[in-house]
Amino acid sequence: MRILVVEDNTELAQWLGRTLRKEQYAVDCIDNGVDADFALRSEQYNLVILDLSLPRMDGKEVLRRLRGRNDMTPVLVLTANNTVQSRVAELDEGADDYMAKPFDIEELEARIRVLLRRSSGQASPVVACGDLNYNTNTREFLIAGQTLALTPRERAVLELLLRKAGTSVTKQALAQSLFSLDEDVSTDAIEIYVHRLRKKLEHSTAKIMTLRGLGYLLRPAGNE
């Protein structure tokens, strides 16, 4: 899962980036509204953490432009202005959630999980395909109740495929969910991760199918 942090407080942004990367998210940090608007037009994110008080273009305008493009990427607003009027205004502008500074990182992580579940159309924290289960709270994969050992990149690929189980996912979408702006995006690497995942899912009823020209699809075995 790829997250964009838009925050002009360098220390806070770096701390958020380090914390979320430890939780196996790919994170980009941008410190102004103009660059954030460009990134949101040119890149694909699963969630945006958006400060309102930004140089060059404020967060409200970044949010208005995002929703004006009918982009439904979840947005969690961070602000020091915690008045009722401010909260209502930002929610009405299209924000999905709202947290006042200072905030507790565990609560922020929980709200991120909720927003990612909601954007995937999932009410339960546990996502399943065949006997493969993924707990979005603990970030743990299980096959028939047994923990599945995965590298961070394998985990990221499988998480996106599982969240979109039954729907094709392109190599480019998988690559964008894995790599931040300062990394080389490699669709060739996706083939390697998928190959490794297929071997690790050999004894599972969840299978990764290749759809020529479309990408990959995770579905229960037997659903031909």
DOMI-595483 format. One record per residue (C-alpha): residue in one letter; residue number from 1; x, y, z. Coordinates in steps of 0.5 Angstrom, whole numbers, plus 500, padded with zeros to 3 digits. Example, Ala and Ser with C-alpha at 12.3 -4.5 7.8 and 13.67 -1.06 7.14 Angstrom:
<site resn="A" resi="1" px="525" py="491" pz="516"/>
<site resn="S" resi="2" px="527" py="498" pz="514"/>
This chain:
<site resn="M" resi="1" px="500" py="500" pz="500"/>
<site resn="R" resi="2" px="503" py="507" pz="498"/>
<site resn="I" resi="3" px="501" py="513" pz="502"/>
<site resn="L" resi="4" px="503" py="520" pz="501"/>
<site resn="V" resi="5" px="505" py="525" pz="507"/>
<site resn="V" resi="6" px="504" py="532" pz="505"/>
<site resn="E" resi="7" px="507" py="536" pz="511"/>
<site resn="D" resi="8" px="511" py="542" pz="511"/>
<site resn="N" resi="9" px="514" py="541" pz="518"/>
<site resn="T" resi="10" px="520" py="537" pz="516"/>
<site resn="E" resi="11" px="521" py="533" pz="523"/>
<site resn="L" resi="12" px="514" py="531" pz="523"/>
<site resn="A" resi="13" px="514" py="529" pz="516"/>
<site resn="Q" resi="14" px="520" py="525" pz="517"/>
<site resn="W" resi="15" px="518" py="522" pz="523"/>
<site resn="L" resi="16" px="511" py="520" pz="520"/>
<site resn="G" resi="17" px="515" py="517" pz="514"/>
<site resn="R" resi="18" px="520" py="513" pz="518"/>
<site resn="T" resi="19" px="514" py="510" pz="522"/>
<site resn="L" resi="20" px="509" py="508" pz="517"/>
<site resn="R" resi="21" px="515" py="505" pz="513"/>
<site resn="K" resi="22" px="516" py="500" pz="519"/>
<site resn="E" resi="23" px="509" py="498" pz="518"/>
<site resn="Q" resi="24" px="511" py="496" pz="511"/>
<site resn="Y" resi="25" px="508" py="502" pz="507"/>
<site resn="A" resi="26" px="511" py="505" pz="501"/>
<site resn="V" resi="27" px="511" py="513" pz="503"/>
<site resn="D" resi="28" px="513" py="519" pz="499"/>
<site resn="C" resi="29" px="513" py="526" pz="503"/>
<site resn="I" resi="30" px="512" py="532" pz="500"/>
<site resn="D" resi="31" px="513" py="539" pz="504"/>
<site resn="N" resi="32" px="508" py="544" pz="499"/>
<site resn="G" resi="33" px="501" py="544" pz="496"/>
<site resn="V" resi="34" px="504" py="545" pz="489"/>
<site resn="D" resi="35" px="508" py="539" pz="489"/>
<site resn="A" resi="36" px="503" py="535" pz="492"/>
<site resn="D" resi="37" px="498" py="537" pz="487"/>
<site resn="F" resi="38" px="502" py="535" pz="482"/>
<site resn="A" resi="39" px="504" py="528" pz="485"/>
<site resn="L" resi="40" px="497" py="526" pz="486"/>
<site resn="R" resi="41" px="495" py="528" pz="478"/>
<site resn="S" resi="42" px="501" py="524" pz="476"/>
<site resn="E" resi="43" px="502" py="518" pz="481"/>
<site resn="Q" resi="44" px="497" py="513" pz="484"/>
<site resn="Y" resi="45" px="496" py="513" pz="492"/>
<site resn="N" resi="46" px="492" py="508" pz="497"/>
<site resn="L" resi="47" px="492" py="514" pz="502"/>
<site resn="V" resi="48" px="494" py="521" pz="503"/>
<site resn="I" resi="49" px="495" py="524" pz="510"/>
<site resn="L" resi="50" px="494" py="532" pz="508"/>
<site resn="D" resi="51" px="496" py="538" pz="513"/>
<site resn="L" resi="52" px="492" py="544" pz="511"/>
<site resn="S" resi="53" px="497" py="549" pz="513"/>
<site resn="L" resi="54" px="502" py="549" pz="507"/>
<site resn="P" resi="55" px="506" py="553" pz="503"/>
<site resn="R" resi="56" px="505" py="555" pz="495"/>
<site resn="M" resi="57" px="498" py="552" pz="495"/>
<site resn="D" resi="58" px="494" py="550" pz="502"/>
<site resn="G" resi="59" px="491" py="543" pz="503"/>
<site resn="K" resi="60" px="484" py="546" pz="502"/>
<site resn="E" resi="61" px="486" py="547" pz="495"/>
<site resn="V" resi="62" px="490" py="541" pz="494"/>
<site resn="L" resi="63" px="484" py="537" pz="497"/>
<site resn="R" resi="64" px="479" py="541" pz="492"/>
<site resn="R" resi="65" px="483" py="539" pz="486"/>
<site resn="L" resi="66" px="483" py="532" pz="488"/>
<site resn="R" resi="67" px="476" py="531" pz="489"/>
<site resn="G" resi="68" px="475" py="536" pz="483"/>
<site resn="R" resi="69" px="478" py="530" pz="479"/>
<site resn="N" resi="70" px="473" py="525" pz="482"/>
<site resn="D" resi="71" px="479" py="522" pz="485"/>
<site resn="M" resi="72" px="476" py="518" pz="491"/>
<site resn="T" resi="73" px="483" py="517" pz="494"/>
<site resn="P" resi="74" px="482" py="517" pz="502"/>
<site resn="V" resi="75" px="484" py="523" pz="505"/>
<site resn="L" resi="76" px="486" py="524" pz="512"/>
<site resn="V" resi="77" px="487" py="531" pz="514"/>
<site resn="L" resi="78" px="492" py="533" pz="520"/>
<site resn="T" resi="79" px="491" py="540" pz="522"/>
<site resn="A" resi="80" px="492" py="545" pz="529"/>
<site resn="N" resi="81" px="486" py="548" pz="528"/>
<site resn="N" resi="82" px="481" py="543" pz="532"/>
<site resn="T" resi="83" px="475" py="547" pz="532"/>
<site resn="V" resi="84" px="468" py="544" pz="530"/>
<site resn="Q" resi="85" px="467" py="549" pz="524"/>
<site resn="S" resi="86" px="474" py="547" pz="521"/>
<site resn="R" resi="87" px="472" py="539" pz="522"/>
<site resn="V" resi="88" px="466" py="540" pz="519"/>
<site resn="A" resi="89" px="468" py="544" pz="513"/>
<site resn="E" resi="90" px="474" py="539" pz="511"/>
<site resn="L" resi="91" px="469" py="533" pz="511"/>
<site resn="D" resi="92" px="464" py="537" pz="507"/>
<site resn="E" resi="93" px="470" py="539" pz="502"/>
<site resn="G" resi="94" px="471" py="531" pz="501"/>
<site resn="A" resi="95" px="476" py="529" pz="507"/>
<site resn="D" resi="96" px="475" py="522" pz="509"/>
<site resn="D" resi="97" px="478" py="523" pz="516"/>
<site resn="Y" resi="98" px="480" py="528" pz="521"/>
<site resn="M" resi="99" px="486" py="529" pz="526"/>
<site resn="A" resi="100" px="488" py="534" pz="530"/>
<site resn="K" resi="101" px="495" py="536" pz="532"/>
<site resn="P" resi="102" px="499" py="533" pz="536"/>
<site resn="F" resi="103" px="496" py="526" pz="535"/>
<site resn="D" resi="104" px="497" py="519" pz="538"/>
<site resn="I" resi="105" px="501" py="515" pz="532"/>
<site resn="E" resi="106" px="497" py="508" pz="534"/>
<site resn="E" resi="107" px="491" py="512" pz="533"/>
<site resn="L" resi="108" px="493" py="515" pz="527"/>
<site resn="E" resi="109" px="495" py="508" pz="524"/>
<site resn="A" resi="110" px="488" py="505" pz="526"/>
<site resn="R" resi="111" px="485" py="510" pz="522"/>
<site resn="I" resi="112" px="489" py="509" pz="516"/>
<site resn="R" resi="113" px="487" py="501" pz="517"/>
<site resn="V" resi="114" px="480" py="503" pz="517"/>
<site resn="L" resi="115" px="480" py="508" pz="511"/>
<site resn="L" resi="116" px="484" py="503" pz="507"/>
<site resn="R" resi="117" px="479" py="498" pz="509"/>
<site resn="R" resi="118" px="473" py="502" pz="507"/>
<site resn="S" resi="119" px="476" py="504" pz="500"/>
<site resn="S" resi="120" px="477" py="497" pz="499"/>
<site resn="G" resi="121" px="470" py="496" pz="500"/>
<site resn="Q" resi="122" px="471" py="491" pz="506"/>
<site resn="A" resi="123" px="468" py="492" pz="513"/>
<site resn="S" resi="124" px="471" py="486" pz="517"/>
<site resn="P" resi="125" px="479" py="487" pz="519"/>
<site resn="V" resi="126" px="480" py="480" pz="516"/>
<site resn="V" resi="127" px="480" py="479" pz="508"/>
<site resn="A" resi="128" px="480" py="472" pz="505"/>
<site resn="C" resi="129" px="481" py="468" pz="499"/>
<site resn="G" resi="130" px="480" py="461" pz="499"/>
<site resn="D" resi="131" px="484" py="459" pz="505"/>
<site resn="L" resi="132" px="488" py="465" pz="505"/>
<site resn="N" resi="133" px="487" py="470" pz="510"/>
<site resn="Y" resi="134" px="490" py="477" pz="512"/>
<site resn="N" resi="135" px="489" py="481" pz="518"/>
<site resn="T" resi="136" px="489" py="488" pz="516"/>
<site resn="N" resi="137" px="490" py="490" pz="524"/>
<site resn="T" resi="138" px="496" py="485" pz="525"/>
<site resn="R" resi="139" px="498" py="485" pz="518"/>
<site resn="E" resi="140" px="499" py="478" pz="518"/>
<site resn="F" resi="141" px="498" py="473" pz="513"/>
<site resn="L" resi="142" px="495" py="466" pz="514"/>
<site resn="I" resi="143" px="494" py="459" pz="510"/>
<site resn="A" resi="144" px="489" py="455" pz="514"/>
<site resn="G" resi="145" px="491" py="458" pz="520"/>
<site resn="Q" resi="146" px="498" py="458" pz="519"/>
<site resn="T" resi="147" px="503" py="464" pz="519"/>
<site resn="L" resi="148" px="505" py="465" pz="512"/>
<site resn="A" resi="149" px="513" py="468" pz="512"/>
<site resn="L" resi="150" px="513" py="473" pz="507"/>
<site resn="T" resi="151" px="519" py="479" pz="505"/>
<site resn="P" resi="152" px="516" py="486" pz="505"/>
<site resn="R" resi="153" px="515" py="487" pz="498"/>
<site resn="E" resi="154" px="512" py="480" pz="497"/>
<site resn="R" resi="155" px="507" py="482" pz="503"/>
<site resn="A" resi="156" px="506" py="489" pz="499"/>
<site resn="V" resi="157" px="504" py="485" pz="493"/>
<site resn="L" resi="158" px="500" py="480" pz="496"/>
<site resn="E" resi="159" px="496" py="485" pz="500"/>
<site resn="L" resi="160" px="494" py="489" pz="494"/>
<site resn="L" resi="161" px="492" py="483" pz="490"/>
<site resn="L" resi="162" px="488" py="480" pz="496"/>
<site resn="R" resi="163" px="484" py="487" pz="497"/>
<site resn="K" resi="164" px="482" py="486" pz="490"/>
<site resn="A" resi="165" px="481" py="479" pz="490"/>
<site resn="G" resi="166" px="477" py="477" pz="484"/>
<site resn="T" resi="167" px="479" py="483" pz="480"/>
<site resn="S" resi="168" px="485" py="484" pz="475"/>
<site resn="V" resi="169" px="491" py="488" pz="478"/>
<site resn="T" resi="170" px="496" py="491" pz="473"/>
<site resn="K" resi="171" px="503" py="490" pz="474"/>
<site resn="Q" resi="172" px="504" py="498" pz="474"/>
<site resn="A" resi="173" px="499" py="498" pz="479"/>
<site resn="L" resi="174" px="503" py="493" pz="483"/>
<site resn="A" resi="175" px="509" py="497" pz="482"/>
<site resn="Q" resi="176" px="506" py="504" pz="484"/>
<site resn="S" resi="177" px="504" py="501" pz="491"/>
<site resn="L" resi="178" px="511" py="498" pz="492"/>
<site resn="F" resi="179" px="516" py="504" pz="490"/>
<site resn="S" resi="180" px="516" py="511" pz="493"/>
<site resn="L" resi="181" px="518" py="517" pz="488"/>
<site resn="D" resi="182" px="526" py="516" pz="490"/>
<site resn="E" resi="183" px="526" py="509" pz="488"/>
<site resn="D" resi="184" px="526" py="506" pz="481"/>
<site resn="V" resi="185" px="519" py="503" pz="479"/>
<site resn="S" resi="186" px="520" py="496" pz="476"/>
<site resn="T" resi="187" px="515" py="492" pz="473"/>
<site resn="D" resi="188" px="520" py="487" pz="472"/>
<site resn="A" resi="189" px="521" py="486" pz="479"/>
<site resn="I" resi="190" px="513" py="485" pz="480"/>
<site resn="E" resi="191" px="514" py="478" pz="476"/>
<site resn="I" resi="192" px="519" py="476" pz="481"/>
<site resn="Y" resi="193" px="515" py="477" pz="487"/>
<site resn="V" resi="194" px="509" py="474" pz="484"/>
<site resn="H" resi="195" px="513" py="468" pz="482"/>
<site resn="R" resi="196" px="516" py="467" pz="489"/>
<site resn="L" resi="197" px="508" py="468" pz="492"/>
<site resn="R" resi="198" px="506" py="463" pz="487"/>
<site resn="K" resi="199" px="511" py="458" pz="490"/>
<site resn="K" resi="200" px="509" py="460" pz="497"/>
<site resn="L" resi="201" px="502" py="459" pz="495"/>
<site resn="E" resi="202" px="503" py="452" pz="492"/>
<site resn="H" resi="203" px="499" py="449" pz="498"/>
<site resn="S" resi="204" px="493" py="454" pz="499"/>
<site resn="T" resi="205" px="487" py="454" pz="495"/>
<site resn="A" resi="206" px="488" py="461" pz="493"/>
<site resn="K" resi="207" px="492" py="462" pz="486"/>
<site resn="I" resi="208" px="495" py="468" pz="483"/>
<site resn="M" resi="209" px="493" py="468" pz="475"/>
<site resn="T" resi="210" px="496" py="471" pz="470"/>
<site resn="L" resi="211" px="491" py="475" pz="465"/>
<site resn="R" resi="212" px="495" py="476" pz="459"/>
<site resn="G" resi="213" px="495" py="484" pz="457"/>
<site resn="L" resi="214" px="491" py="485" pz="464"/>
<site resn="G" resi="215" px="496" py="483" pz="470"/>
<site resn="Y" resi="216" px="494" py="479" pz="475"/>
<site resn="L" resi="217" px="488" py="476" pz="479"/>
<site resn="L" resi="218" px="488" py="473" pz="486"/>
<site resn="R" resi="219" px="482" py="468" pz="486"/>
<site resn="P" resi="220" px="480" py="461" pz="490"/>
<site resn="A" resi="221" px="482" py="455" pz="486"/>
<site resn="G" resi="222" px="477" py="452" pz="482"/>
<site resn="N" resi="223" px="474" py="458" pz="480"/>
<site resn="E" resi="224" px="476" py="458" pz="472"/>
